[in-house]
Amino acid sequence: MQRESLSICSPLSDTSLERNNFQFNRKLKEFLWKYYFLIGAILILILAKVECSTFKSGGILKTEYSFNLFGCVLIFLLIGLKMTSQSLQSAIYCFKVNMFIEIGIFLFMPSLFTITSLLLKSIIDLNKQLIDGLIILGCLPTTINMSIVLTASSSGNLEVALFNAAFSNIIGVFISPLLISSLLSLQNMTNDISYIDIFTSLILRVAIPLIIGHSLRYFDRISSFMDNEMKPYSSKLQETMLLLIILTGFADCFCDNNAVLEWTDFIIISIVIIIIQVLSYIFVWKISSLNVLQFTLTERISILYCIVHKTLTFGLPLITIMFPNDESGLYAIPLLLYHFLAIIIGTILSPIFQRKVLTEENGGGSMLSTGSTGSSGITRLAFIRTDLEDDKNNDDKDDNNNSKPAAPPKVKTNTWTADFSIEDFQRQLEAQDQEIEKEAEDEKKRIIEEEEMKK
């Protein structure tokens, strides 16, 4: 009997073990996929320290071309391929929102970082490249990838975010170098580099690939491939190329014996960046909420991400171009720290904004009431369903007694409550959005096929 029990229980235990392994592997893949860039940045930093001679500019791999130039062109080509004309056209008429965002990017943020750098110079003895890196950081346009992704996950105005992200990067080719050079007074550092060289390099690396990528969307097969087969992987491909650019910058920094970073300087600049970013979030959010501006909630979310975030994709090549013979890795450290922190804070704010938008769309909770049920973080969702049930005997009564009018349908109201975690509710919303997008894509394909058949 004991042998039989063992033979019966062993398959069950094996099944349970396989299920646990499957769940663990799935969660591990989700974690690695979600934090791919952060994990990759840590590994890249270690690799740059160990093999700096291999990955430095001018080394065996010629990373100044194979990583920096090719990576930057590919990133902005993919960004152009993902931009749709419809979203850009719908956002171009939002003059007030667009003007507010561009002023915040190229006026407010540079002023904030410049004032901060001047205070640091007068208070403490900090590495000069780190302080100058703060000013460079403030003069950069917004990031295209993260501002769009976070705006979408926060239920913000995606068209506004997409337009201003693309527009600020295009005009940033001309504005950012002028702002940086004027604020840093780089006469001695840039004697051998003319503005024509800087503008030409940025146009070739940023503007032209962006325009070519967007033009390729007019070919149906290419746009369909990017929107379907390539959609889950395009962002990860961009992040991979960006990591290779970061690898080259830090390898150059580690191979230069003159580029020395003290731990105290690193800790101080990290604290300063945390304070600046948190204050920027608070200030921009408060200013955008003024009644005189009359911005909607979704517009304010787009404004917040577009102004506060700074582009790593544009900033690293710009630093490499403007400081080719200096410690470009030290100049880039504030930008790297700021970018990582922006991802963390944006991930935290995203579900908060999503619930806020959902509550506003439902009239402040008339149809959907949310309330905390203790420390467990469970939200009680109260749904009211009205079912109209026809009286099954109406037809029989009509046949038996035509003089009697048909009985009106009975209205039966059922009310019930269900406990869901916020994460479950968000997954349901994401699943619904994916179904809607899939239906829209199928309909688009059907229309295209019909047009081809007619031709």
C-alpha positions as CSV (number, residue, x, y, z in Angstrom):
1,M,0.0,0.0,0.0
2,Q,2.9,2.3,0.8
3,R,4.4,1.8,-2.7
4,E,1.0,2.5,-4.3
5,S,0.7,5.8,-2.4
6,L,4.2,6.8,-3.5
7,S,3.5,6.0,-7.1
8,I,0.3,8.0,-7.0
9,C,1.7,11.0,-5.2
10,S,4.9,11.3,-7.2
11,P,3.2,12.5,-10.5
12,L,1.3,15.1,-8.6
13,S,4.5,16.4,-6.9
14,D,6.2,16.4,-10.3
15,T,3.3,18.4,-11.8
16,S,3.4,20.9,-8.9
17,L,7.1,21.3,-9.3
18,E,6.8,21.9,-13.0
19,R,4.1,24.5,-12.4
20,N,6.3,26.3,-9.9
21,N,9.3,26.2,-12.2
22,F,7.1,27.6,-15.0
23,Q,5.8,30.4,-12.9
24,F,9.3,31.3,-11.7
25,N,10.7,31.3,-15.2
26,R,7.8,33.5,-16.4
27,K,8.2,36.0,-13.6
28,L,12.0,36.0,-14.2
29,K,11.5,36.7,-17.9
30,E,9.0,39.5,-17.1
31,F,11.5,41.0,-14.6
32,L,14.4,40.9,-17.1
33,W,12.2,42.3,-19.9
34,K,10.9,45.1,-17.8
35,Y,14.3,46.2,-16.3
36,Y,16.4,45.2,-19.3
37,F,18.0,48.7,-19.6
38,L,18.8,49.1,-16.0
39,I,20.3,45.6,-15.7
40,G,22.2,46.1,-19.0
41,A,23.6,49.5,-17.8
42,I,25.1,47.8,-14.7
43,L,26.7,45.1,-16.8
44,I,27.9,47.6,-19.3
45,L,29.6,49.6,-16.6
46,I,31.5,46.5,-15.4
47,L,32.4,45.5,-18.9
48,A,33.7,49.0,-19.7
49,K,35.9,48.8,-16.6
50,V,37.3,45.3,-17.3
51,E,37.8,45.7,-21.1
52,C,38.2,49.4,-21.6
53,S,41.0,49.0,-24.2
54,T,38.7,46.7,-26.3
55,F,35.7,49.0,-26.4
56,K,37.4,52.5,-26.4
57,S,37.2,54.8,-29.4
58,G,40.0,54.0,-31.9
59,G,40.4,50.5,-30.5
60,I,40.1,47.1,-32.2
61,L,36.3,47.3,-32.7
62,K,36.4,51.0,-34.0
63,T,33.5,51.7,-31.6
64,E,33.3,55.4,-32.6
65,Y,31.7,54.1,-35.9
66,S,30.4,50.6,-35.1
67,F,28.7,51.6,-31.9
68,N,28.4,55.4,-31.7
69,L,27.6,56.3,-35.3
70,F,25.7,53.2,-36.4
71,G,23.8,52.9,-33.1
72,C,22.6,56.5,-33.1
73,V,21.5,56.3,-36.7
74,L,19.6,53.1,-36.1
75,I,17.9,54.4,-33.0
76,F,16.5,57.5,-34.7
77,L,15.6,55.5,-37.8
78,L,13.5,53.1,-35.6
79,I,11.9,56.1,-33.8
80,G,10.9,57.6,-37.2
81,L,9.4,54.3,-38.3
82,K,7.2,54.2,-35.2
83,M,5.8,57.7,-35.6
84,T,2.4,57.9,-37.4
85,S,1.3,61.0,-39.4
86,Q,-2.1,60.9,-37.9
87,S,-0.9,61.4,-34.3
88,L,1.5,64.2,-35.4
89,Q,-1.2,66.0,-37.3
90,S,-3.7,65.8,-34.5
91,A,-1.3,67.3,-32.0
92,I,0.2,70.1,-34.1
93,Y,-2.9,72.3,-33.5
94,C,-2.5,72.2,-29.7
95,F,-0.5,75.5,-29.8
96,K,-0.8,76.4,-26.2
97,V,0.3,73.0,-24.9
98,N,3.1,72.7,-27.4
99,M,4.4,76.1,-26.6
100,F,4.3,75.5,-22.8
101,I,6.3,72.2,-23.3
102,E,9.0,73.7,-25.5
103,I,9.5,76.7,-23.2
104,G,9.8,74.3,-20.3
105,I,12.3,72.1,-22.1
106,F,14.6,74.8,-23.5
107,L,14.1,77.7,-21.0
108,F,13.0,76.5,-17.6
109,M,15.1,73.3,-17.3
110,P,18.4,74.9,-18.5
111,S,17.9,77.8,-16.1
112,L,17.2,75.4,-13.2
113,F,20.3,73.3,-13.9
114,T,22.5,76.4,-14.5
115,I,21.5,77.9,-11.2
116,T,22.1,74.6,-9.4
117,S,25.6,74.3,-10.9
118,L,26.5,77.9,-9.9
119,L,25.4,77.1,-6.3
120,L,27.5,73.9,-6.3
121,K,30.6,75.8,-7.5
122,S,30.2,78.4,-4.7
123,I,29.4,75.9,-1.9
124,I,31.6,72.8,-2.4
125,D,34.7,71.7,-4.3
126,L,33.1,69.3,-6.9
127,N,34.6,67.7,-10.0
128,K,34.3,70.4,-12.8
129,Q,33.2,67.8,-15.4
130,L,30.3,66.7,-13.3
131,I,29.1,70.3,-12.7
132,D,29.4,71.1,-16.5
133,G,27.6,67.8,-17.1
134,L,24.6,69.2,-15.1
135,I,24.4,72.2,-17.5
136,I,24.6,69.9,-20.5
137,L,21.9,67.8,-19.1
138,G,19.6,70.8,-18.6
139,C,20.0,71.9,-22.2
140,L,19.0,68.6,-23.8
141,P,15.6,68.0,-25.4
142,T,13.2,65.4,-24.0
143,T,13.6,61.7,-24.5
144,I,11.5,60.2,-27.2
145,N,11.1,56.6,-26.0
146,M,10.4,57.0,-22.3
147,S,8.2,60.1,-22.5
148,I,5.9,58.4,-25.0
149,V,5.9,55.0,-23.2
150,L,5.2,56.6,-19.8
151,T,2.6,58.9,-21.2
152,A,0.8,55.9,-22.8
153,S,1.0,53.8,-19.6
154,S,-0.3,56.8,-17.6
155,S,-3.3,57.4,-19.9
156,G,-1.9,60.8,-20.9
157,N,-2.3,62.6,-24.2
158,L,-0.1,60.4,-26.4
159,E,-0.4,62.6,-29.5
160,V,1.0,65.7,-27.6
161,A,3.8,63.6,-26.2
162,L,4.7,62.2,-29.6
163,F,4.7,65.5,-31.4
164,N,6.8,67.4,-28.8
165,A,9.2,64.6,-28.3
166,A,10.0,64.5,-32.1
167,F,9.8,68.3,-32.5
168,S,12.1,69.1,-29.5
169,N,14.7,66.6,-30.8
170,I,14.7,68.1,-34.3
171,I,15.1,71.7,-33.1
172,G,17.4,70.5,-30.4
173,V,20.0,69.8,-33.1
174,F,20.4,73.6,-33.4
175,I,19.3,74.9,-30.0
176,S,21.1,72.5,-27.6
177,P,24.7,73.1,-28.8
178,L,24.1,76.9,-28.7
179,L,22.7,76.7,-25.2
180,I,25.5,74.5,-23.9
181,S,28.3,76.6,-25.4
182,S,26.8,79.9,-24.2
183,L,26.3,78.6,-20.7
184,L,29.6,76.9,-20.3
185,S,31.6,79.5,-22.2
186,L,33.6,76.8,-24.1
187,Q,35.8,79.1,-26.1
188,N,39.0,77.2,-25.1
189,M,37.4,73.8,-25.2
190,T,35.9,74.0,-28.7
191,N,38.5,76.0,-30.7
192,D,39.0,73.0,-33.0
193,I,35.2,72.4,-33.4
194,S,33.0,74.7,-35.4
195,Y,29.2,75.0,-35.1
196,I,29.0,73.8,-38.6
197,D,30.7,70.5,-37.7
198,I,28.4,70.0,-34.7
199,F,25.2,70.8,-36.7
200,T,26.3,68.7,-39.6
201,S,27.1,65.7,-37.4
202,L,23.8,66.0,-35.5
203,I,21.7,66.4,-38.6
204,L,23.4,63.2,-40.1
205,R,22.9,61.3,-36.8
206,V,19.5,62.5,-35.7
207,A,17.4,64.5,-38.1
208,I,18.0,62.6,-41.4
209,P,17.4,59.1,-39.9
210,L,14.3,60.4,-38.2
211,I,12.9,61.8,-41.4
212,I,13.8,58.8,-43.5
213,G,12.3,56.4,-40.9
214,H,9.0,58.4,-40.9
215,S,9.0,58.5,-44.7
216,L,9.3,54.7,-44.9
217,R,6.0,54.4,-43.0
218,Y,4.2,55.4,-46.2
219,F,5.0,51.9,-47.6
220,D,2.3,49.6,-46.3
221,R,4.4,46.5,-45.9
222,I,7.0,48.4,-43.8
223,S,4.5,50.1,-41.6
224,S,2.6,46.9,-41.1
225,F,5.8,45.0,-40.2
226,M,6.8,47.7,-37.6
227,D,3.3,47.9,-36.1
228,N,3.0,44.1,-35.8
229,E,6.0,41.8,-36.0
230,M,8.6,44.3,-34.9
231,K,6.5,46.2,-32.3
232,P,7.5,44.1,-29.2
233,Y,11.2,44.2,-30.1
234,S,11.9,47.7,-31.5
235,S,12.2,49.4,-28.1
236,K,14.6,46.7,-26.8
237,L,16.7,47.0,-30.0
238,Q,16.9,50.8,-29.4
239,E,17.9,50.2,-25.8
240,T,20.6,47.7,-26.9
241,M,22.2,50.2,-29.3
242,L,22.0,52.9,-26.6
243,L,23.8,50.5,-24.1
244,L,26.6,50.1,-26.7
245,I,27.0,53.9,-27.0
246,I,27.2,54.1,-23.2
247,L,29.8,51.3,-23.3
248,T,32.0,53.3,-25.6
249,G,31.7,56.5,-23.5
250,F,32.7,54.8,-20.2
251,A,35.5,52.7,-21.9
252,D,37.0,56.0,-23.1
253,C,36.6,57.4,-19.6
254,F,38.3,54.4,-17.8
255,C,41.1,54.3,-20.3
256,D,42.0,57.9,-19.7
257,N,44.2,58.2,-16.7
258,N,43.3,61.8,-16.2
259,A,39.6,61.0,-15.8
260,V,39.3,60.3,-12.1
261,L,36.0,60.3,-10.2
262,E,36.0,60.3,-6.4
263,W,33.3,58.4,-4.5
264,T,32.3,61.5,-2.6
265,D,31.8,63.5,-5.8
266,F,29.6,60.6,-7.2
267,I,27.5,60.5,-4.0
268,I,27.0,64.3,-4.0
269,I,26.0,64.5,-7.6
270,S,23.6,61.6,-7.2
271,I,21.9,63.4,-4.3
272,V,21.8,66.7,-6.2
273,I,20.2,65.0,-9.2
274,I,17.5,63.3,-7.0
275,I,16.6,66.6,-5.5
276,I,16.5,68.4,-8.9
277,Q,14.3,65.8,-10.5
278,V,11.8,65.6,-7.6
279,L,11.5,69.4,-7.4
280,S,11.1,69.5,-11.2
281,Y,8.2,67.0,-11.1
282,I,6.5,69.0,-8.3
283,F,7.0,72.4,-9.9
284,V,5.9,71.5,-13.4
285,W,2.8,69.6,-12.1
286,K,1.8,72.6,-9.9
287,I,2.3,75.2,-12.7
288,S,0.4,73.1,-15.3
289,S,-2.6,72.9,-12.9
290,L,-3.2,76.7,-12.9
291,N,-6.8,77.5,-13.9
292,V,-5.6,80.3,-16.2
293,L,-3.8,77.6,-18.4
294,Q,-6.9,75.3,-18.6
295,F,-4.9,72.2,-19.4
296,T,-6.8,68.9,-19.1
297,L,-5.5,66.1,-16.9
298,T,-4.2,64.0,-19.9
299,E,-2.4,67.1,-21.2
300,R,-0.8,67.8,-17.9
301,I,0.6,64.2,-17.8
302,S,2.1,64.7,-21.2
303,I,3.6,68.0,-20.2
304,L,5.1,66.6,-17.0
305,Y,7.0,63.7,-18.8
306,C,8.1,65.8,-21.8
307,I,9.5,68.7,-19.7
308,V,11.2,66.7,-16.9
309,H,12.7,63.9,-18.9
310,K,16.0,64.3,-20.8
311,T,17.2,62.3,-23.8
312,L,20.0,59.9,-23.4
313,T,19.9,58.9,-27.0
314,F,20.6,62.5,-28.2
315,G,22.8,63.6,-25.2
316,L,25.5,61.0,-25.5
317,P,26.4,61.6,-29.1
318,L,26.2,65.3,-28.5
319,I,28.7,65.0,-25.6
320,T,31.0,62.9,-27.8
321,I,30.9,65.4,-30.6
322,M,31.5,68.5,-28.4
323,F,34.1,66.9,-26.2
324,P,36.0,64.5,-28.4
325,N,39.4,64.8,-26.5
326,D,38.0,65.2,-23.0
327,E,36.6,62.9,-20.4
328,S,33.2,62.5,-22.1
329,G,32.3,59.7,-19.6
330,L,32.5,62.2,-16.7
331,Y,30.3,64.7,-18.6
332,A,27.8,61.9,-19.2
333,I,27.5,60.7,-15.6
334,P,24.8,63.3,-14.6
335,L,22.8,62.4,-17.7
336,L,23.0,58.6,-16.9
337,L,22.0,59.0,-13.3
338,Y,19.1,61.4,-14.2
339,H,17.9,58.9,-16.9
340,F,17.8,56.0,-14.5
341,L,16.0,58.0,-11.8
342,A,13.5,59.2,-14.4
343,I,12.7,55.6,-15.3
344,I,12.1,54.7,-11.6
345,I,10.0,57.7,-10.8
346,G,8.0,57.4,-14.0
347,T,7.3,53.7,-13.3
348,I,6.0,54.7,-9.8
349,L,3.8,57.6,-11.1
350,S,2.4,55.7,-14.1
351,P,-0.3,53.6,-12.2
352,I,-1.2,56.6,-10.0
353,F,-1.9,58.8,-13.1
354,Q,-3.8,55.9,-14.7
355,R,-6.2,55.6,-11.8
356,K,-6.6,59.3,-11.6
357,V,-7.5,59.6,-15.3
358,L,-9.9,56.6,-15.0
359,T,-11.6,58.2,-12.0
360,E,-12.0,61.5,-13.9
361,E,-13.4,59.7,-16.9
362,N,-16.0,58.0,-14.8
363,G,-17.3,61.2,-13.3
364,G,-15.2,61.1,-10.1
365,G,-16.3,57.6,-9.3
366,S,-20.0,57.5,-10.0
367,M,-19.8,54.2,-11.8
368,L,-16.5,53.0,-10.4
369,S,-15.8,53.6,-6.7
370,T,-12.4,52.7,-5.3
371,G,-11.5,52.6,-1.7
372,S,-8.7,51.1,0.3
373,T,-9.5,48.1,2.4
374,G,-6.7,48.2,4.9
375,S,-3.0,47.7,4.5
376,S,-3.4,44.8,2.0
377,G,-3.8,47.4,-0.8
378,I,-7.0,45.8,-2.1
379,T,-9.4,47.9,-4.0
380,R,-13.1,47.2,-3.7
381,L,-14.9,47.7,-7.0
382,A,-18.6,48.2,-6.9
383,F,-20.4,47.4,-10.1
384,I,-24.1,47.9,-10.8
385,R,-25.6,45.8,-13.5
386,T,-29.2,46.2,-14.8
387,D,-30.6,43.2,-16.6
388,L,-33.8,43.5,-18.7
389,E,-35.6,40.2,-18.6
390,D,-38.8,39.8,-20.8
391,D,-41.7,38.0,-19.2
392,K,-41.7,34.6,-20.8
393,N,-45.4,34.3,-20.4
394,N,-46.2,37.5,-22.3
395,D,-46.6,35.6,-25.6
396,D,-48.8,33.0,-24.0
397,K,-51.0,35.6,-22.4
398,D,-51.3,37.5,-25.7
399,D,-52.5,34.3,-27.4
400,N,-55.0,33.4,-24.7
401,N,-56.4,36.8,-24.1
402,N,-55.9,39.4,-26.8
403,S,-57.9,42.0,-24.9
404,K,-55.2,42.2,-22.2
405,P,-52.2,44.3,-23.0
406,A,-48.8,42.7,-22.9
407,A,-47.1,43.0,-19.6
408,P,-44.1,45.4,-19.6
409,P,-40.7,43.8,-19.2
410,K,-39.5,43.3,-15.7
411,V,-36.5,45.2,-14.7
412,K,-34.2,43.3,-12.4
413,T,-31.3,45.0,-10.8
414,N,-28.4,43.0,-9.4
415,T,-25.7,44.6,-7.4
416,W,-22.6,42.8,-6.3
417,T,-19.1,43.7,-5.2
418,A,-15.8,42.0,-6.0
419,D,-12.3,42.3,-4.6
420,F,-9.5,42.9,-7.1
421,S,-6.0,44.0,-6.6
422,I,-4.9,47.2,-8.5
423,E,-2.5,45.1,-10.5
424,D,-5.2,42.7,-11.6
425,F,-7.4,45.6,-12.7
426,Q,-4.5,47.2,-14.6
427,R,-3.8,43.9,-16.4
428,Q,-7.5,43.8,-17.4
429,L,-7.3,47.3,-18.8
430,E,-4.2,46.4,-20.7
431,A,-5.8,43.3,-22.1
432,Q,-8.8,45.3,-23.3
433,D,-6.5,47.9,-24.9
434,Q,-4.6,45.1,-26.7
435,E,-7.8,43.6,-28.0
436,I,-9.0,47.0,-29.3
437,E,-5.6,47.6,-31.0
438,K,-5.7,44.1,-32.5
439,E,-9.3,44.7,-33.9
440,A,-8.2,48.1,-35.3
441,E,-5.2,46.5,-37.0
442,D,-7.3,43.7,-38.5
443,E,-9.8,46.2,-39.8
444,K,-6.9,48.2,-41.3
445,K,-5.5,45.1,-43.0
446,R,-8.9,44.2,-44.4
447,I,-9.3,47.7,-45.9
448,I,-5.9,47.6,-47.4
449,E,-6.6,44.1,-48.9
450,E,-9.9,45.4,-50.4
451,E,-8.1,48.4,-52.0
452,E,-5.5,46.1,-53.4
453,M,-8.2,43.8,-54.8
454,K,-9.9,46.7,-56.5
455,K,-6.6,47.9,-58.0
